[in-house]
């Protein structure tokens, strides 16, 4: 055992002395996490989808509904969501969208109110006049929010109109009102119905699950591990590369000439990959805990998860070394593997994929780890993590077994 | 001139000496574009709709109506389960949301009372937002005729009070039936138009992914120019080259020409691939597109030259170029759209060239911009190029 640990710790020391390797092992995930914090607002604590969406309103309608819609969009209630301004000219408003200054223009046409509320004199509505939401395709979410607000306003008005229309039709049918009185009643109803329709009759009340409420979960607590795992995969490939380097430089043969068996050397090298990976993950976790004040969840469970993720990753590193022909092949394929695993394992987006790719992603330590860190962030405990931990260790043993078989066939571990 | 070209050609051969380079030059960029495009375009087909677990404790017609409406959505689909099974699946993180239709749902709604629809979402699942919006939309669709029918009852009651409850209920039932018809046949009163007049003017996730991935994957090797300088210094080939009748500026121009050339070829292939495979509209303004790509390529290779003066070894240079490339890509809005950034950050990130390149490329592919519109971006990118070249050449070490 002491031989194994000696080899393992030797590799740990070598790796942490290599300044070039440290750039991708520690600096890169750290800088990218910092960048993520900046762009997601994680550092400013203003998490959420979009805010201060620039929007412009053009109201060409002379009636009350056009005015109400314009007021809704520019209202103080929506001031955090929208950064709204009023524009008199349709062409100018469109230009603002086209040049990307605002995310959308809401254009209320002349006759909008008349197309919904029947006139008091004739009882008839005017021709259909549609509100136009002129959207910037480059800002789908922001302009989508503008459209959703306009839609909900129109639904409100439409529901009021339909309610009023039905009331009148049924009252007419039952003879409760005379046809002559209809225009007057209809106009009166139209004025107030928009305000009275209770569209919120089925109220969706959302509660986030878990011991921690949604508002308390910092998205950084599952984005940061993603970056750490992305570069962990790179680290294990470096570890795998060191086996081929030692073979090439002759130090592997020298080790095998001592009373050390091939299996012991390989186990020692695997320990080396493992120690480096664990050290890398723990340094990143401790550093981001201190700097970003991230709460990763139950510390014991975090540690158990890290040990398991690195085990799965080390398996991949060893397999890569077993199949590769040259050290530089390990490096470039390792980098490609790190990026691909990161992509399908959800490390870039902080969430796992669904569908066939989601199933495929289960071969990556990243996907299991991403899931595990997300569970910890929402307050789950070690017991809930057991399936993921078991899966990662199974991954480790299967990959190591395959790698050892390949090493043996190549005769790399013979004296 | 021929010297410059031979140096450029030599560098190209060195780079592609290893076959695995094709992985980074083409295969990974294309894979990333396809996957990122798919995730950010949200084109949900039947199988990829987000699952919402539903426990139906009411069982009435309105509850069924709500479930059917959810299933009619393009974004979500309902999976009706008993309470225990649903809770187990939700705890296993199989689905991002669990909705419970409470007992008495129908009775309460028919009497005009608002009903709460409890929904649990998993905040750590990115699809939970989609699930919540889908459920809210379905509740709205079911709620609208109900609201109209209730309003009708209230308004009719004001004109002439109902004789008894039976009359009120009958009035409500016929109103609800009429409201459903009228809601279904209501005219469309909103029209969403887009700044680009084309067939697929809506948000194109692939156009975003294609532009973003193109920038990241061409930036990293162009920054890697630094590694090339370091490598030649390490192996002594740079000194050997300079003992020949090759002047230093000729050498630098050769390297820059080679790297820029490879970068532009890579960009052209990725643009072509995006246009063919993902139908991205790159073609309207080829002059604008070419100008932006050349300006970006120059800024990137100039940054690589400057980086070459700062790094000590080629391995350090490769590490730094990957780190820098990914970070600049992230900040430039190549991984996540700029619109998600906090407003202040949206302004700060204009200090990096990738933001300007990304904006120009999305302006061209999504907003149909031409040369005049992207001119400011080109100017800024050329400014970055000039600045980095001056710093890089000034500090350049040949030994």
Interface residues (C-beta under 8 A of the other chain):
Chain A: X19 X20 X21 X23 X24 X27 X28 X31 X32 X35 X36 X38 X39 X40 X41 X44 X46 X49 X50 X51 X52 X94 X97 X98 X99 X100 X103 X115 X116 X128 X129 X130 X131 X132 X133 X134 X135 X136 X137 X138 X139 X140 X141 X142 X147 X150 X151 X152 X154 X155 X158 X159 X160 X162 X163 X164 X165 X166 X167 X169 X170 X171 X176 X177 X185 X189 X193 X196 X197 X198 X199 X200 X201 X202 X203 X204 X205 X206 X207 X208 X209 X210 X214 X217 X222 X328 X329 X332 X333 X335 X336 X339 X340 X343 X344 X348 X349 X350 X351 X353 X354 X355 X357 X371 X374 X375 X377 X378 X384
Chain B: X18 X20 X21 X23 X24 X28 X31 X32 X35 X36 X39 X47 X48 X50 X66 X90 X91 X93 X98 X99 X109 X114 X115 X116 X117 X118 X119 X120 X121 X122 X123 X124 X125 X126 X127 X129 X132 X135 X136 X139 X140 X142 X143 X144 X145 X146 X147 X148 X149 X150 X151 X152 X153 X154 X155 X156 X159 X160 X171 X174 X175 X178 X179 X182 X183 X186 X187 X188 X189 X190 X191 X192 X193 X194 X195 X196 X201 X202 X203 X204 X313 X315 X316 X319 X320 X322 X323 X326 X327 X330 X331 X335 X336 X337 X339 X340 X341 X342 X343 X344 X345 X348 X349 X359 X362 X363 X366 X367 X373
